[in-house]
Amino acid sequence: MAAVKAFDCYVTGLNSLLRDLRGLDKESQAELRTASVDIANRYMVPAWQNAAQSAGPWGERIAASVKAKRDRLPAVSIGANRKAFSGKATVNMVRYPSHAGRVRETIPAAFTQTDWMAQVKPAYSAQAMREWTQAIDRVCDAFERGGGLD
């Protein structure tokens, strides 16, 4: 099953910023990734876990699968391909149907629409974006000074 990418907000100029950040040295890029993981762990992981609790009978296992990703942007992954339910279902198999409900004939009738994924963004986006831009400023300032991070 292919990975699904979803984005919470649109940031004008983000692609060119990420392209420019590739010019940083490895130490600076690692620092930005560390800051992004920290931001994701403090804001995004708890918000997604809380929202997943309302995902019906699958909520607890979906919430337990939320993890911060190591990336330049704060990000989370939700789900895993490890068997988590009877009948050999994985969290990835129940994640979307628990949100959207039974949208196709192949999805069991047990799935009802909960919209749990739509409730998440307002819980963290402003503060997470603010701290991420501060982390970029801090990393770029240290890079421009030519030294390590203080």
C-alpha positions as CSV (number, residue, x, y, z in Angstrom):
1,M,0.0,0.0,0.0
2,A,1.4,3.4,-1.0
3,A,2.1,6.0,1.7
4,V,-0.5,8.8,1.8
5,K,0.7,12.3,2.3
6,A,-1.6,15.0,3.7
7,F,-0.8,18.6,4.4
8,D,-2.4,20.7,7.1
9,C,-1.7,24.1,5.7
10,Y,-0.4,25.9,2.7
11,V,2.7,28.0,3.1
12,T,3.5,30.4,0.2
13,G,7.1,29.9,-0.9
14,L,7.7,26.7,1.1
15,N,9.1,24.7,-1.9
16,S,11.7,27.3,-2.7
17,L,12.6,27.6,1.1
18,L,13.1,23.9,1.3
19,R,15.2,24.0,-1.9
20,D,17.4,26.7,-0.3
21,L,17.7,24.8,2.9
22,R,19.4,22.0,1.0
23,G,22.4,24.3,0.8
24,L,23.0,24.1,4.5
25,D,25.7,21.9,5.8
26,K,24.8,18.5,7.3
27,E,25.1,19.7,10.9
28,S,22.6,22.5,10.2
29,Q,20.2,20.2,8.4
30,A,20.4,17.8,11.3
31,E,19.7,20.5,13.8
32,L,16.6,21.6,11.8
33,R,15.4,18.0,11.6
34,T,15.9,17.7,15.4
35,A,13.9,20.9,16.0
36,S,11.2,19.7,13.7
37,V,10.9,16.3,15.6
38,D,10.7,18.2,18.9
39,I,8.0,20.5,17.6
40,A,6.0,17.5,16.2
41,N,6.4,15.7,19.5
42,R,5.1,18.6,21.5
43,Y,2.3,19.8,19.4
44,M,1.3,17.5,16.5
45,V,1.6,14.1,18.1
46,P,-0.7,14.9,21.1
47,A,-3.2,16.7,18.8
48,W,-3.4,13.7,16.4
49,Q,-3.6,11.2,19.3
50,N,-6.4,13.2,21.0
51,A,-8.3,13.4,17.7
52,A,-7.8,9.7,16.9
53,Q,-9.5,8.8,20.2
54,S,-12.8,9.7,18.5
55,A,-12.2,7.4,15.5
56,G,-14.6,4.8,16.8
57,P,-13.6,1.4,18.1
58,W,-10.3,1.7,16.3
59,G,-9.3,5.0,17.9
60,E,-7.0,3.7,20.7
61,R,-4.9,1.7,18.3
62,I,-4.8,4.5,15.7
63,A,-3.7,7.0,18.5
64,A,-1.0,4.6,19.7
65,S,0.5,4.5,16.1
66,V,1.0,8.3,15.9
67,K,4.7,9.1,15.8
68,A,6.9,12.1,14.9
69,K,8.8,11.8,11.6
70,R,12.4,13.0,11.2
71,D,12.1,15.6,8.5
72,R,12.9,19.2,7.8
73,L,9.2,20.0,8.4
74,P,7.4,19.0,11.6
75,A,5.5,15.9,10.5
76,V,3.8,12.8,11.9
77,S,3.1,9.3,10.6
78,I,-0.1,7.6,11.5
79,G,-0.5,3.9,11.2
80,A,1.7,0.9,10.5
81,N,1.5,-2.2,8.4
82,R,2.0,-4.4,11.4
83,K,-1.2,-6.5,12.1
84,A,-3.1,-4.8,14.9
85,F,-6.6,-6.2,14.7
86,S,-8.3,-9.5,14.5
87,G,-8.7,-10.6,10.9
88,K,-5.2,-9.4,10.2
89,A,-6.1,-5.8,9.6
90,T,-3.5,-3.1,10.1
91,V,-3.9,0.5,11.4
92,N,-3.3,1.7,7.9
93,M,-6.3,-0.3,6.8
94,V,-8.7,1.3,9.3
95,R,-7.3,4.9,9.4
96,Y,-9.1,6.5,6.5
97,P,-12.4,4.5,6.7
98,S,-12.6,5.4,10.4
99,H,-12.6,9.1,9.3
100,A,-14.7,9.0,6.1
101,G,-17.0,6.1,6.8
102,R,-18.2,3.6,4.3
103,V,-17.5,5.3,1.0
104,R,-17.3,2.2,-1.1
105,E,-18.9,-1.2,-1.2
106,T,-15.7,-2.9,-0.3
107,I,-15.5,-1.2,3.1
108,P,-17.4,-3.0,5.8
109,A,-20.6,-1.5,7.2
110,A,-19.0,-1.2,10.6
111,F,-17.2,2.0,9.5
112,T,-19.1,5.2,10.3
113,Q,-18.0,8.7,9.4
114,T,-16.3,10.3,12.4
115,D,-14.4,13.2,10.7
116,W,-11.7,12.8,13.4
117,M,-8.9,13.9,11.0
118,A,-10.6,17.3,10.3
119,Q,-10.5,18.2,14.0
120,V,-6.8,18.3,14.3
121,K,-5.2,21.3,12.5
122,P,-6.5,24.2,14.7
123,A,-5.1,22.5,17.8
124,Y,-1.5,23.1,16.9
125,S,-0.8,24.8,13.6
126,A,-0.2,28.4,14.7
127,Q,2.2,27.6,17.5
128,A,4.0,24.8,15.6
129,M,4.5,27.1,12.6
130,R,5.8,29.9,14.8
131,E,8.4,27.7,16.5
132,W,9.4,26.1,13.2
133,T,10.2,29.5,11.6
134,Q,12.2,30.4,14.8
135,A,14.1,27.2,14.4
136,I,14.9,28.0,10.7
137,D,16.0,31.5,11.7
138,R,18.3,30.0,14.5
139,V,19.8,27.4,12.2
140,C,20.4,29.8,9.3
141,D,21.9,32.4,11.6
142,A,24.3,29.9,13.0
143,F,25.2,28.7,9.5
144,E,25.8,32.3,8.3
145,R,28.1,32.9,11.2
146,G,30.2,29.9,10.0
147,G,30.2,28.2,13.3
148,G,28.2,25.5,15.0
149,L,25.0,26.0,16.8
150,D,25.3,27.7,20.2
